[in-house]
Amino acid sequence: MEEKDHATFKRKDMDLFMKMDITLNEALCGFKKSIKTLDNRHLIISSLPGEFIKPNEIKAVLNEGMPMYKNPFEKGRLIINFNVKFPSPDQVNLKTIAELEKILPAKPKHTIPKDAEELQLVDLDPAYERSKRNDAYNDDDMEGGPKRVQCANQ
C-alpha cells in the first residue's frame, strides 16, 4: 500500500508527528484542543494552568500513532511539536508590559561596567548576511587578496 502525504501528520515507523500552534496565553495558562485523527476520531488534548509549554517543546500522546503490523491493537505515539505564538508588538502596550512585570518573576540584576557601550538589537536579515559573505569572496579575487594554490596531479 502506498503512503500518501498528509497536511497535518508525518509518519516515522509507528509514530505520527504533527506541529501545533498555541498562543503564549495557552502556553502559560493551559489549553484544551481537538485533534482530528486519520481515522476521523476527535482527540481532546490539554495542558493544565501552570504546566508551561515552552517554544518547540515536544510532547507525546501514547497509543495514538500508527498500528503495529499484524497487531492493530498495539499503536505508536502521536508526537506533537508545539509552536508558541507570541503576541505582536501592536497587541501589547506599555501598561500591559508593566502589569506583566509585576506578575512575572523579577528580572535578574546585571552589573553594567561604566565604560560599556550600549547597543540596540535589530532583526536579522539573512539576505544581508549572504550579501556580506559574497562581497568578502569577491574581495578575495582582487589584487592582494588570498592566493589560491592548485594541487599537483600525479
ABEGO torsion letter per residue (X at the ends): XBBBBBAABBBBEABBBBBBBBBAAAAAAEBBBBBBBAAGBBBBBBBBBGBBBBBGBBBBBBGABBBBBGBAABBBBBBBBBBBBBBBAAABBAAAAAAAAAABBBBBBBBBBAABBBBBBBBBBAAAAAAAAAAAAAAAABBGBBBBBBBBBX
